[in-house]
Amino acid sequence: MPGLKIDLHTHSTASDGTTPPELLVREALDSGLDALALTDHDTTSGWDAAAEALPVGLRLVRGAEISCSRNGISLHLLAYLFDPAYAPLADRMRELRESRVNRAEQMVRMLVADGVPVTWEQVRLLADGTVGRPHIAQALVQSGLVESVADAFTPEWIGTHGRYWGAKLELDVVEAIGLVEEAGGVAVFAHPGASSRGRTVGDDVIVEMAAAGLVGLEVDHPDHTPEARAHLNRLAQELGLLTTGSSDFHGRNKTVALGAHLTSEDAYGAILARASGLDVL
């Protein structure tokens, strides 16, 4: 008998995905998933719509992907089943969202100053939720300046430290892990070996994160090479961390399908057992 199909990292229009949360849960069931985590960037605004539309046969893990850094290197923390009313974490997430908007406005101003035909209103209309770089990329596609969203994430455009890139607020990851734990949630390091995205932290930082309360590493991810997965599996075993897998689904913004990588039932059960902030739906 086949096991449960569990995808613990997806995005909706509440952040930088292209699928509304109410449709995402339906697509997840149609794709054969048994459990789905909705983990939009720095926001919980898609939770209610996903919960209200949740079809019979699908479990929903409410979560978020939190923007963090350590030693000047950006990284992301997947937070599952935390209490959204826990003020210290909610306040910090609000600050992250505000920073995202300010950063996007700054990037659009830089583009406009160079005569690039995009507008802030255009970008805001493309964003159903929190504004992010993908919405600026969509505006560049819309204006015929690049062929795809991926083509916009280059040094010539809005790639990290590119011509029209701007920095945003990021929480120290040790602080973020502590806040997630205090809110009754479970923290997993998102795509820790995704070197194609830019600089990654060393194993010493992951050791620090584990000591601070990190529960797991997202090992099976579309941006991880086989070598990275093997290394992360070994490190997780040494540190006593769970390993998870997911699609990091973004809809049309990426070609990865729901369920492209999956989390084991054992890891899923351990996450649910450890969480005290919320129950799975």
LUMKOLPA-268366 format. One record per residue: residue number from 1; chain; y, x, z of N, C-alpha, C in turn. Coordinates in steps of 0.1 Angstrom, whole numbers, plus 5000, padded with zeros to 4 digits. Last residue first. Layout:
REM residues N
NUDREN    nr   kette   n_py   n_px   n_pz   ca_py   ca_px   ca_pz   c_py   c_px   c_pz
NUDREN   NUM       A      Y      X      Z       Y       X       Z      Y      X      Z
...
This chain:
REM residues 281
NUDREN    nr   kette   n_py   n_px   n_pz   ca_py   ca_px   ca_pz   c_py   c_px   c_pz
NUDREN   281       A   5209   4947   5099    5209    4933    5095   5197   4930   5086
NUDREN   280       A   5205   4968   5127    5204    4966    5113   5203   4951   5110
NUDREN   279       A   5230   4966   5153    5217    4964    5148   5217   4964   5133
NUDREN   278       A   5253   4991   5167    5250    4979    5160   5235   4978   5157
NUDREN   277       A   5251   5011   5187    5264    5005    5184   5262   4991   5177
NUDREN   276       A   5229   5025   5190    5231    5015    5200   5244   5007   5198
NUDREN   275       A   5202   5043   5174    5215    5036    5173   5217   5026   5184
NUDREN   274       A   5176   5051   5175    5186    5059    5182   5199   5052   5183
NUDREN   273       A   5162   5034   5160    5158    5035    5174   5169   5042   5182
NUDREN   272       A   5172   5039   5134    5174    5026    5141   5172   5026   5156
NUDREN   271       A   5163   5065   5131    5177    5062    5131   5180   5049   5138
NUDREN   270       A   5135   5061   5131    5142    5070    5142   5157   5067   5143
NUDREN   269       A   5132   5046   5108    5129    5040    5121   5135   5048   5132
NUDREN   268       A   5139   5066   5089    5146    5053    5090   5144   5047   5104
NUDREN   267       A   5119   5084   5093    5133    5088    5095   5141   5076   5097
NUDREN   266       A   5096   5068   5086    5097    5075    5099   5112   5078   5102
NUDREN   265       A   5101   5061   5059    5101    5051    5070   5102   5057   5084
NUDREN   264       A   5123   5084   5042    5110    5080    5047   5112   5069   5058
NUDREN   263       A   5147   5076   5017    5144    5081    5030   5131   5076   5035
NUDREN   262       A   5150   5087   4982    5147    5077    4993   5145   5084   5006
NUDREN   261       A   5168   5086   4951    5161    5094    4962   5161   5085   4974
NUDREN   260       A   5175   5064   4936    5171    5076    4929   5164   5086   4939
NUDREN   259       A   5183   5040   4946    5170    5044    4949   5165   5056   4942
NUDREN   258       A   5205   5034   4919    5201    5030    4932   5186   5034   4934
NUDREN   257       A   5211   5062   4897    5207    5048    4900   5204   5046   4914
NUDREN   256       A   5238   5081   4885    5227    5080    4894   5224   5066   4898
NUDREN   255       A   5261   5085   4871    5249    5080    4863   5237   5078   4872
NUDREN   254       A   5292   5072   4884    5282    5083    4883   5269   5076   4876
NUDREN   253       A   5308   5050   4880    5315    5063    4882   5305   5075   4881
NUDREN   252       A   5293   5027   4881    5296    5033    4868   5303   5047   4869
NUDREN   251       A   5279   5033   4913    5281    5024    4901   5284   5032   4889
NUDREN   250       A   5274   5052   4931    5288    5049    4930   5290   5039   4918
NUDREN   249       A   5249   5063   4955    5253    5055    4943   5268   5051   4943
NUDREN   248       A   5234   5082   4968    5248    5084    4967   5254   5076   4956
NUDREN   247       A   5206   5079   4971    5212    5080    4957   5226   5085   4957
NUDREN   246       A   5187   5098   4995    5195    5087    4990   5200   5090   4976
NUDREN   245       A   5170   5108   5025    5172    5109    5011   5180   5097   5006
NUDREN   244       A   5168   5129   5055    5169    5116    5048   5171   5119   5033
NUDREN   243       A   5153   5143   5084    5157    5145    5070   5157   5131   5063
NUDREN   242       A   5162   5151   5117    5156    5142    5107   5161   5147   5094
NUDREN   241       A   5159   5183   5134    5167    5172    5128   5158   5164   5119
NUDREN   240       A   5150   5206   5147    5146    5193    5152   5154   5182   5147
NUDREN   239       A   5156   5231   5136    5166    5225    5145   5162   5211   5151
NUDREN   238       A   5134   5236   5119    5138    5245    5130   5147   5239   5141
NUDREN   237       A   5136   5214   5102    5124    5215    5111   5127   5225   5122
NUDREN   236       A   5160   5220   5090    5159    5207    5098   5147   5208   5107
NUDREN   235       A   5153   5243   5076    5163    5243    5086   5162   5231   5095
NUDREN   234       A   5134   5233   5058    5130    5243    5068   5140   5244   5079
NUDREN   233       A   5150   5216   5043    5139    5211    5050   5134   5220   5061
NUDREN   232       A   5169   5234   5032    5173    5224    5042   5162   5218   5050
NUDREN   231       A   5152   5248   5015    5159    5255    5025   5163   5245   5036
NUDREN   230       A   5144   5228   4997    5134    5235    5005   5140   5242   5017
NUDREN   229       A   5169   5220   4986    5161    5211    4994   5150   5218   5003
NUDREN   228       A   5176   5243   4973    5185    5238    4984   5177   5229   4993
NUDREN   227       A   5156   5244   4954    5158    5255    4963   5166   5250   4975
NUDREN   226       A   5161   5221   4938    5149    5222    4946   5149   5233   4957
NUDREN   225       A   5196   5212   4945    5186    5219    4937   5173   5219   4945
NUDREN   224       A   5214   5183   4949    5207    5194    4955   5196   5199   4946
NUDREN   223       A   5226   5160   4940    5233    5172    4938   5226   5184   4944
NUDREN   222       A   5210   5138   4948    5211    5142    4934   5217   5155   4931
NUDREN   221       A   5190   5146   4977    5202    5141    4971   5204   5146   4957
NUDREN   220       A   5173   5150   5003    5170    5146    4990   5182   5139   4984
NUDREN   219       A   5187   5155   5028    5181    5166    5020   5179   5162   5006
NUDREN   218       A   5209   5151   5051    5205    5144    5039   5200   5155   5029
NUDREN   217       A   5198   5157   5084    5204    5163    5072   5199   5154   5060
NUDREN   216       A   5206   5143   5117    5198    5146    5105   5206   5153   5094
NUDREN   215       A   5221   5143   5141    5208    5138    5141   5200   5142   5129
NUDREN   214       A   5244   5161   5160    5240    5157    5147   5225   5153   5148
NUDREN   213       A   5253   5171   5185    5247    5157    5184   5243   5153   5170
NUDREN   212       A   5261   5197   5187    5271    5187    5190   5266   5172   5190
NUDREN   211       A   5240   5211   5177    5243    5212    5192   5253   5201   5196
NUDREN   210       A   5243   5205   5150    5231    5200    5158   5234   5201   5173
NUDREN   209       A   5267   5219   5145    5267    5205    5144   5255   5199   5152
NUDREN   208       A   5258   5245   5149    5269    5240    5157   5268   5225   5157
NUDREN   207       A   5240   5246   5127    5235    5249    5141   5245   5243   5151
NUDREN   206       A   5258   5243   5107    5248    5233    5109   5242   5234   5123
NUDREN   205       A   5271   5268   5109    5278    5255    5111   5269   5244   5114
NUDREN   204       A   5251   5285   5102    5256    5286    5115   5264   5274   5119
NUDREN   203       A   5245   5280   5075    5236    5275    5085   5242   5275   5099
NUDREN   202       A   5278   5273   5061    5266    5281    5063   5257   5274   5073
NUDREN   201       A   5292   5248   5038    5292    5256    5051   5278   5263   5052
NUDREN   200       A   5302   5253   5004    5294    5246    5014   5294   5255   5027
NUDREN   199       A   5327   5248   4979    5321    5256    4989   5313   5248   4999
NUDREN   198       A   5316   5224   4953    5325    5234    4959   5319   5242   4970
NUDREN   197       A   5297   5210   4941    5309    5203    4945   5320   5212   4950
NUDREN   196       A   5275   5225   4939    5282    5222    4926   5295   5215   4929
NUDREN   195       A   5263   5226   4964    5273    5237    4960   5280   5234   4947
NUDREN   194       A   5252   5208   4985    5257    5204    4971   5268   5214   4967
NUDREN   193       A   5239   5208   5009    5237    5219    5000   5243   5217   4986
NUDREN   192       A   5245   5185   5023    5250    5198    5029   5248   5209   5019
NUDREN   191       A   5248   5155   5019    5246    5165    5009   5251   5179   5013
NUDREN   190       A   5259   5147   5052    5258    5143    5038   5257   5155   5029
NUDREN   189       A   5244   5147   5082    5252    5155    5074   5249   5152   5059
NUDREN   188       A   5245   5119   5103    5237    5127    5094   5247   5134   5085
NUDREN   187       A   5247   5102   5134    5254    5111    5124   5244   5119   5116
NUDREN   186       A   5248   5070   5147    5239    5081    5143   5245   5089   5132
NUDREN   185       A   5267   5053   5173    5261    5055    5160   5253   5068   5159
NUDREN   184       A   5281   5048   5196    5267    5042    5195   5261   5045   5181
NUDREN   183       A   5304   5060   5198    5305    5046    5193   5291   5041   5191
NUDREN   182       A   5296   5086   5205    5303    5077    5216   5303   5063   5211
NUDREN   181       A   5288   5094   5180    5278    5093    5191   5284   5084   5202
NUDREN   180       A   5312   5095   5167    5302    5086    5162   5291   5084   5173
NUDREN   179       A   5325   5115   5182    5331    5101    5181   5320   5091   5177
NUDREN   178       A   5309   5137   5177    5311    5132    5191   5316   5118   5191
NUDREN   177       A   5313   5140   5150    5300    5138    5155   5301   5132   5169
NUDREN   176       A   5341   5146   5150    5336    5134    5143   5322   5131   5148
NUDREN   175       A   5342   5171   5162    5349    5160    5168   5343   5147   5163
NUDREN   174       A   5328   5186   5143    5322    5185    5157   5329   5173   5164
NUDREN   173       A   5344   5184   5121    5332    5177    5121   5325   5176   5134
NUDREN   172       A   5378   5174   5122    5368    5185    5125   5355   5178   5127
NUDREN   171       A   5387   5153   5095    5384    5155    5109   5375   5167   5111
NUDREN   170       A   5413   5156   5071    5398    5157    5074   5396   5159   5089
NUDREN   169       A   5438   5145   5049    5434    5148    5063   5418   5147   5064
NUDREN   168       A   5439   5162   5017    5440    5150    5026   5435   5154   5040
NUDREN   167       A   5457   5178   4990    5449    5179    5002   5450   5165   5009
NUDREN   166       A   5456   5172   4955    5463    5173    4967   5454   5172   4979
NUDREN   165       A   5458   5183   4920    5450    5180    4933   5459   5180   4945
NUDREN   164       A   5465   5190   4895    5471    5178    4901   5464   5174   4914
NUDREN   163       A   5451   5214   4891    5466    5214    4888   5472   5202   4895
NUDREN   162       A   5427   5218   4918    5432    5218    4904   5447   5216   4903
NUDREN   161       A   5415   5217   4942    5425    5227    4940   5429   5229   4925
NUDREN   160       A   5390   5197   4927    5395    5204    4939   5403   5216   4936
NUDREN   159       A   5405   5180   4898    5394    5187    4905   5399   5194   4917
NUDREN   158       A   5423   5168   4882    5424    5165    4896   5412   5170   4904
NUDREN   157       A   5429   5190   4857    5433    5177    4861   5433   5176   4877
NUDREN   156       A   5419   5215   4853    5431    5210    4845   5437   5197   4850
NUDREN   155       A   5397   5216   4869    5409    5223    4873   5421   5219   4865
NUDREN   154       A   5383   5182   4870    5383    5196    4865   5396   5203   4870
NUDREN   153       A   5377   5154   4868    5375    5162    4880   5373   5177   4876
NUDREN   152       A   5378   5142   4844    5391    5143    4852   5389   5152   4864
NUDREN   151       A   5353   5141   4835    5362    5150    4828   5375   5151   4836
NUDREN   150       A   5342   5120   4851    5338    5134    4854   5348   5144   4847
NUDREN   149       A   5353   5098   4838    5358    5101    4851   5354   5116   4855
NUDREN   148       A   5360   5107   4803    5352    5101    4814   5358   5105   4827
NUDREN   147       A   5379   5116   4785    5368    5107    4781   5361   5100   4792
NUDREN   146       A   5414   5116   4792    5401    5122    4793   5390   5112   4789
NUDREN   145       A   5435   5100   4782    5437    5115    4784   5424   5123   4787
NUDREN   144       A   5435   5073   4780    5430    5081    4769   5432   5096   4770
NUDREN   143       A   5441   5057   4801    5453    5062    4793   5448   5071   4781
NUDREN   142       A   5416   5054   4813    5423    5042    4807   5434   5046   4798
NUDREN   141       A   5413   5080   4823    5404    5075    4812   5411   5064   4805
NUDREN   140       A   5433   5079   4842    5434    5089    4832   5425   5086   4820
NUDREN   139       A   5423   5059   4858    5436    5057    4851   5438   5067   4840
NUDREN   138       A   5400   5072   4868    5399    5060    4859   5412   5057   4852
NUDREN   137       A   5413   5091   4884    5404    5095    4872   5403   5084   4862
NUDREN   136       A   5423   5075   4903    5432    5082    4894   5425   5087   4882
NUDREN   135       A   5399   5067   4914    5408    5057    4908   5418   5063   4899
NUDREN   134       A   5388   5090   4924    5382    5084    4912   5390   5073   4906
NUDREN   133       A   5405   5096   4946    5406    5103    4934   5400   5096   4922
NUDREN   132       A   5413   5063   4961    5407    5077    4961   5409   5083   4947
NUDREN   131       A   5422   5037   4982    5424    5044    4970   5419   5058   4971
NUDREN   130       A   5400   5012   4995    5407    5024    4998   5409   5033   4985
NUDREN   129       A   5396   4987   4971    5397    4990    4985   5405   5003   4987
NUDREN   128       A   5399   4985   4945    5397    4972    4952   5398   4974   4967
NUDREN   127       A   5419   5002   4923    5412    5003    4936   5411   4990   4943
NUDREN   126       A   5433   4995   4901    5419    5000    4898   5412   5001   4911
NUDREN   125       A   5458   4990   4912    5450    4979    4906   5436   4982   4903
NUDREN   124       A   5466   5016   4918    5463    5006    4929   5455   4994   4924
NUDREN   123       A   5470   5027   4893    5459    5032    4902   5456   5022   4912
NUDREN   122       A   5491   5011   4884    5479    5012    4876   5467   5016   4885
NUDREN   121       A   5511   5019   4902    5506    5005    4901   5493   5004   4894
NUDREN   120       A   5515   5045   4896    5509    5042    4909   5503   5028   4909
NUDREN   119       A   5505   5054   4862    5515    5049    4872   5507   5046   4885
NUDREN   118       A   5505   5078   4835    5498    5069    4845   5508   5065   4855
NUDREN   117       A   5511   5098   4813    5513    5083    4813   5504   5076   4822
NUDREN   116       A   5527   5127   4823    5514    5121    4821   5515   5106   4822
NUDREN   115       A   5549   5142   4829    5549    5133    4817   5536   5127   4814
NUDREN   114       A   5550   5155   4852    5546    5163    4840   5545   5154   4828
NUDREN   113       A   5555   5135   4870    5565    5145    4868   5562   5154   4856
NUDREN   112       A   5530   5122   4870    5542    5115    4863   5553   5126   4860
NUDREN   111       A   5515   5140   4884    5511    5137    4871   5523   5131   4863
NUDREN   110       A   5528   5139   4909    5527    5152    4901   5524   5149   4887
NUDREN   109       A   5524   5112   4916    5538    5118    4914   5538   5131   4906
NUDREN   108       A   5497   5113   4919    5503    5105    4908   5517   5110   4905
NUDREN   107       A   5495   5128   4942    5489    5133    4930   5494   5125   4918
NUDREN   106       A   5508   5112   4961    5513    5126    4958   5508   5131   4944
NUDREN   105       A   5491   5090   4962    5505    5089    4957   5511   5102   4953
NUDREN   104       A   5469   5103   4973    5468    5097    4959   5482   5095   4953
NUDREN   103       A   5478   5109   4998    5474    5120    4989   5474   5115   4975
NUDREN   102       A   5483   5084   5009    5494    5093    5007   5491   5104   4997
NUDREN   101       A   5456   5075   5009    5466    5068    5001   5478   5077   4999
NUDREN   100       A   5444   5093   5027    5439    5091    5013   5449   5085   5004
NUDREN    99       A   5458   5088   5050    5460    5101    5044   5455   5100   5029
NUDREN    98       A   5448   5063   5056    5462    5064    5053   5465   5077   5046
NUDREN    97       A   5421   5070   5062    5425    5061    5050   5439   5062   5046
NUDREN    96       A   5425   5086   5084    5419    5091    5072   5422   5083   5060
NUDREN    95       A   5435   5067   5103    5443    5079    5099   5438   5085   5086
NUDREN    94       A   5412   5051   5105    5425    5045    5099   5434   5057   5094
NUDREN    93       A   5396   5069   5118    5392    5065    5104   5404   5058   5097
NUDREN    92       A   5409   5071   5143    5408    5083    5134   5404   5079   5120
NUDREN    91       A   5405   5044   5152    5419    5050    5150   5418   5062   5140
NUDREN    90       A   5377   5043   5154    5384    5034    5145   5398   5039   5142
NUDREN    89       A   5372   5061   5175    5367    5064    5161   5375   5055   5151
NUDREN    88       A   5386   5050   5196    5389    5063    5192   5384   5067   5178
NUDREN    87       A   5376   5022   5197    5390    5025    5193   5392   5040   5189
NUDREN    86       A   5350   5005   5184    5353    5016    5193   5366   5023   5189
NUDREN    85       A   5345   4986   5166    5356    4983    5175   5358   4994   5185
NUDREN    84       A   5322   4994   5152    5335    4995    5145   5347   4992   5154
NUDREN    83       A   5297   5012   5164    5305    5001    5168   5319   5002   5162
NUDREN    82       A   5274   5024   5139    5283    5026    5150   5291   5013   5153
NUDREN    81       A   5254   5026   5119    5253    5017    5129   5261   5019   5142
NUDREN    80       A   5260   5060   5108    5252    5047    5107   5253   5039   5120
NUDREN    79       A   5278   5082   5089    5277    5076    5103   5270   5062   5101
NUDREN    78       A   5277   5112   5073    5273    5098    5072   5271   5093   5086
NUDREN    77       A   5303   5134   5066    5294    5129    5076   5290   5115   5074
NUDREN    76       A   5311   5161   5045    5311    5146    5047   5300   5143   5057
NUDREN    75       A   5335   5188   5043    5322    5182    5043   5322   5168   5047
NUDREN    74       A   5355   5215   5033    5353    5201    5034   5338   5198   5035
NUDREN    73       A   5364   5243   5052    5355    5238    5041   5353   5223   5044
NUDREN    72       A   5377   5254   5074    5385    5252    5061   5376   5247   5049
NUDREN    71       A   5359   5252   5094    5363    5265    5089   5370   5264   5076
NUDREN    70       A   5351   5220   5084    5348    5230    5094   5351   5244   5088
NUDREN    69       A   5358   5185   5080    5359    5199    5076   5355   5208   5087
NUDREN    68       A   5354   5151   5067    5354    5161    5077   5356   5175   5071
NUDREN    67       A   5353   5117   5062    5358    5130    5057   5360   5140   5068
NUDREN    66       A   5323   5098   5065    5336    5103    5071   5340   5116   5066
NUDREN    65       A   5310   5070   5053    5310    5084    5051   5323   5090   5055
NUDREN    64       A   5293   5044   5073    5305    5050    5066   5303   5064   5063
NUDREN    63       A   5274   5014   5077    5278    5028    5079   5290   5032   5072
NUDREN    62       A   5247   4992   5082    5262    4994    5081   5266   5008   5085
NUDREN    61       A   5220   4985   5065    5224    4994    5075   5239   4996   5073
NUDREN    60       A   5202   4956   5057    5215    4963    5055   5218   4972   5067
NUDREN    59       A   5172   4948   5040    5179    4951    5053   5191   4959   5050
NUDREN    58       A   5161   4921   5020    5168    4934    5020   5174   4936   5034
NUDREN    57       A   5149   4896   5021    5141    4907    5017   5148   4921   5017
NUDREN    56       A   5176   4876   5011    5163    4877    5019   5155   4888   5013
NUDREN    55       A   5207   4893   5006    5196    4885    5002   5184   4886   5011
NUDREN    54       A   5240   4891   5019    5227    4898    5020   5215   4889   5016
NUDREN    53       A   5265   4882   5018    5258    4880    5006   5244   4886   5007
NUDREN    52       A   5275   4889   5043    5275    4875    5040   5266   4872   5027
NUDREN    51       A   5273   4917   5042    5264    4909    5052   5264   4895   5048
NUDREN    50       A   5292   4924   5023    5278    4927    5021   5268   4919   5030
NUDREN    49       A   5315   4914   5035    5311    4908    5022   5296   4911   5019
NUDREN    48       A   5315   4931   5058    5314    4916    5059   5309   4910   5047
NUDREN    47       A   5317   4958   5048    5306    4953    5056   5304   4938   5056
NUDREN    46       A   5339   4969   5036    5329    4962    5027   5318   4956   5035
NUDREN    45       A   5354   4982   5055    5359    4970    5050   5349   4962   5041
NUDREN    44       A   5351   5005   5068    5340    4995    5071   5344   4982   5064
NUDREN    43       A   5358   5039   5057    5361    5025    5059   5349   5016   5061
NUDREN    42       A   5353   5065   5048    5363    5063    5059   5367   5048   5061
NUDREN    41       A   5337   5055   5019    5345    5065    5025   5355   5061   5035
NUDREN    40       A   5308   5035   5026    5320    5037    5019   5328   5048   5027
NUDREN    39       A   5279   5029   5028    5286    5040    5035   5298   5044   5027
NUDREN    38       A   5253   5009   5034    5266    5008    5027   5275   5018   5035
NUDREN    37       A   5219   5014   5030    5230    5017    5038   5243   5016   5029
NUDREN    36       A   5191   4992   5026    5202    4999    5019   5213   5002   5030
NUDREN    35       A   5157   4985   5020    5168    4987    5030   5178   4995   5023
NUDREN    34       A   5141   4980   4998    5138    4972    5010   5150   4974   5020
NUDREN    33       A   5146   4979   4963    5149    4985    4976   5145   4975   4987
NUDREN    32       A   5144   4970   4937    5132    4972    4945   5134   4978   4958
NUDREN    31       A   5166   4961   4924    5161    4975    4920   5148   4978   4928
NUDREN    30       A   5172   4938   4936    5167    4937    4923   5161   4950   4918
NUDREN    29       A   5183   4948   4960    5171    4940    4960   5164   4940   4947
NUDREN    28       A   5206   4960   4949    5197    4968    4956   5183   4961   4957
NUDREN    27       A   5220   4939   4937    5214    4949    4928   5204   4957   4936
NUDREN    26       A   5227   4926   4961    5218    4919    4952   5212   4929   4942
NUDREN    25       A   5244   4945   4972    5232    4942    4980   5222   4934   4971
NUDREN    24       A   5264   4946   4953    5256    4958    4955   5243   4954   4963
NUDREN    23       A   5278   4922   4954    5269    4924    4943   5260   4936   4945
NUDREN    22       A   5292   4926   4977    5284    4914    4976   5274   4915   4964
NUDREN    21       A   5307   4950   4972    5296    4950    4982   5287   4938   4981
NUDREN    20       A   5312   4956   4936    5316    4950    4949   5304   4949   4959
NUDREN    19       A   5309   4988   4922    5302    4975    4924   5307   4969   4937
NUDREN    18       A   5321   5012   4920    5325    5002    4910   5319   4989   4912
NUDREN    17       A   5333   5033   4948    5323    5027    4939   5329   5017   4929
NUDREN    16       A   5352   5041   4966    5353    5046    4952   5341   5043   4944
NUDREN    15       A   5355   5015   4986    5360    5029    4985   5360   5032   4970
NUDREN    14       A   5348   4990   4980    5356    4991    4993   5361   5006   4994
NUDREN    13       A   5331   4990   4959    5345    4989    4956   5354   4990   4969
NUDREN    12       A   5307   5012   4975    5311    4999    4968   5326   5000   4964
NUDREN    11       A   5279   5035   4978    5294    5032    4978   5297   5019   4970
NUDREN    10       A   5253   5047   4999    5258    5041    4987   5273   5037   4989
NUDREN     9       A   5226   5059   5014    5239    5064    5011   5244   5057   4998
NUDREN     8       A   5199   5054   5019    5208    5054    5030   5222   5060   5027
NUDREN     7       A   5173   5034   5008    5184    5043    5003   5195   5042   5013
NUDREN     6       A   5139   5030   5008    5151    5030    5017   5161   5039   5011
NUDREN     5       A   5111   5012   5005    5120    5019    4997   5134   5018   5004
NUDREN     4       A   5080   5014   5023    5093    5008    5021   5102   5017   5013
NUDREN     3       A   5050   5024   5006    5059    5022    5017   5072   5016   5014
NUDREN     2       A   5022   5007   4991    5033    5015    4990   5042   5013   5002
NUDREN     1       A   4988   5009   5000    5000    5000    5000   5012   5009   5000
